[in-house]
């Protein structure tokens, strides 16, 4: 199988040699390796991708003594597995539609198993891709009941990753916590400077020269999670709010898809409020 080992630990000597010996003793062949030392955090981070004739469980058992010796936070993955992905969306369809197309074309290494929304707007779009669609609206202003219904849908479909593809309701902390480092959100990069309603209108009024998008892991603190991917685009005084928003939607779709790919290929290591992305 094609395996990926992700690890982080206190930076010290001998780590690379120990990992290389582990792969060699498993008769594996390293096809990609990357690493980073962060002096400020005192951490060593590494991603190793290798071919090996072994199961994930066998590799985990063999690596455990090394991980204990170096006090590692680590995991090993089988790239042949297809992670299950749940997509949450509201009325806007640009990120949702883009991801559904990419899944359909095989551009994202996973499987969309659920689309849940607080509106019925995109039910027809989702039906074209054969993905189950569940509307979970807010009834009588009861946001807590809506969140619990959404949580029940996630429990039912058992995804490995949850993607907020322009899902416009704030999730309660109790729903976010089980998905720590497995829930990804997208927003325009104007936050917090242009938070709230009409961000592109506010940006136009201020005469911004770039627009952008940011994908990050979701935490209980709104829009404060570790960043996975970002992109910016130059704009000018000729771009009115409608054109800014249109161009911004394109960026949001691309950045969200890139962040999801990086996550599903196990190229992201979270440490503290930061990420190391080995792409």
N, C-alpha and C positions, 0 to 999 in steps of 0.2 A: 504494500500500500504506500501511498504518498502521505507521510506524516509531517506534522508541524509541532515543534516544541517551543513554547513561549515561557520565559522565565524572567524574574527579577529578584535581586538579592543584594545584601550589602556587598559593596565593591571590594574585592580582595584578589589575591593571586590564585591561579590554579583553576579558575572556573572554566575557561575555554578548553583547557586540556582535559578536564573531567568530562565535559560534554562531548568532545571529540572522541574520547575513549569509549564513552557509552554508545555512541553511534557505531563505532568500529566493532565493538564487541557484539552488537546486535546484527552484524553483517550488513549494516546500512550504508547507503551512498548519499552524501550530502550534495544537494543540488542548489541550495541557496542558503546563505548564512549572513546575518547582519547583527550588529551589536552597538550598544551605546553606553558610555559611562557618564553619569551625571554627578560631577563633584559636589555641587550644592546639596543634592539629596543624599549623596554617599551611596548611590545605587548603581548596579550593573544590570543592564537589560539586554536580552538576546532573543532573536527568532532564528530557529534552524529548521529548514525544510529538507526532508530526506526520504529516499526510497528504502523500504525495508520489508522483509518477509516476516511480519509479526503482527499481532493484534494490538489494538490500543491498550487493552488491559495488560498484556504482557510487557509492553513498553513502560507503562506506568509503574508496574511492580518493579521493574529493573532500575528505573530512574529514582525511585523513592529514597534509597539510601544516599544518593548524591544530593538530592534536594534537601534532605535533613542535615547533611554535613555543612552545606552552605547557607542554610536558613532561607530557602527559596520560597517564593510564591510562584507557582508554576502550573502548567497543564500541558497535556499532549493531545493532539487532535488528528483525526483521520480525514484528509481532504476529499476522500471518496464519499463521505456522508453528505447528504443534502439537508442542511438546516431548514426547519420549518419557520416561516415568517408570517407574522400577523401584521396587517396594514390597518391603521386607524386614520380616518379622514373625516372632514366635515363637508362643506359645500364645494370648496375649490377642488378641481380635479387634476390640475397640471402635474403635481407630484405623484398622485395615485395612478393616473393613466400612464405616465412615463415608466413607473416601476412595473406595472402589469405588462406593458409591452416588452420590457427588458427580461422579465421572467419568461414570457412566452418565447422570446428569441434565444433563450439560454445564455444571456449576457451576465446574469447574476447567479452565482453558485448556490442556489437554494430553491425552495418551493414556497409559493404564496398559498397559505392554507386557509386564510380568513381575511375578509375585509369587514370592519365594523365601523359604523358611522352614527353620529347623532342626528343625521338627516337621511331621507330617502333619495336624495338628489342623484346619486351616482349608481343606483341599483342597476340600471340598464347597462351602463358602461361595464360594470364588474361582471355581469352575466355573460358578456361576450367572451370572457376568458375562462369561464367555467369555475370560477373561484366562489366559494360560499360567501354570501353577503348578508350581514345582520344589521338592521337598523336598531339602534339603542337610543331612542330620543329621551330628552328630559321632559317629564310629564309633571304638570302642576308645579313647576319650579323646583322639583325635588332632585337636586344634583347628587345627593348621597345615594339615593336609590338607583339613579342612572349609572353611577360609577360601580355600584355593586353588580348591576346587570352586565356591565361591560366586563368586569372581573370574572363573572361566571362564564361568559363566552370565551375568554382567554383560557380559563381552566378546562373548558370543554374541548378546545382544539389543540391544547398543549404545544404552542409554538416555542421555538428556541429563542426567537428574537421578536421584538415588537417595534414597529416603525410608525412614528407619528408623521404621516404624509399630509401635513397641514391640517392636523386635528386641533380645533380651536377652543377646546375646553381644557381648563387646568385640571390635571389629575391629582387626586388626594395622595398624601405621602404613603398611606398604607397600601395603595395600589402600585405606586412607583417602586417601593422598596424591594419587593421580590424580583424585580427586573433590573437591579443595579448592574450597570455595565452591559445590559442586554436590551436596552430601550433607547432608540435613537430619534432625535427631533431635528427639524429644520426650521430656520427662521431667517429673515432678512438681517443683514449685518448692521442695520442702523440701531439696533438695541444696544444700550438703553437710550441713546441720544434721541431716537425717534420712536419711542414706545407708544403703544396704544393704537387708537384709530388713525387712519390715513397716514401711514409711515412714509409712503412715496410722495404724498402731497406735502408733508412736512419737509421732506428732503428737497423737494423742488423749491419750496419757499426759501430754504437756506442756501440754494445754489450749490449743492454737492457736486463734486467732480468725479466721484466713483460710487458705484453701488455694489452690493455684494450679497453673499449668503453664507451661512454658517451651519454646519451639522455637528451635533454634540450628543453625548449621552445625557439622559434625563436623570435629574436628581430631584429631591424634595424642594430644593431651592430653585425657583423658576428661572430658567435660562442661564443657570450657573454651572452646568455640568461640563466635564472635560471635553474639549473640542477635538473632533476627528478630522474634519475637512473644511476648508474655506476657499472661496474664489471671489475675485472682484472684477468689475468691468468699468472702463472709463465712460463717463457721460458728459454732456455739456448743457449749456443754456438752451440748446435747441430741443432738448428732450422734455416734453411736457409730462405731467404726472401719469397720464395713461401709458405713454411709451416707457417711462421709467418702470412702471408696474409690470408691463409686458416683458421687458428685458429682465427684470428681477425674477419673474416666474421661471424664465428659462434657466437662470443661474440656480435657483432653488432646486429645480428638478435634477440638474446635473450634479450638484454638490451632494444632494441626498443619496442619489444612486452610487456615487463614488464612496461615500461614507459606509453605505451598506456593504458594498463589495469589499472594502478594506476589512470590515468587521468579520464578514463571512469567510474571508480567506485567512483570518487570524493574523492580521498584520498590525494590530493595535494593542499596545500595552498601556494600561492606565496606572499612573502612580501619583498619588495626591490629587491635585486638581488638574494635572497635565496628562498628556498622552505622548508616547513615542510611536510613530507610524513608520513601519518598515515596508516601503513600497518600491 
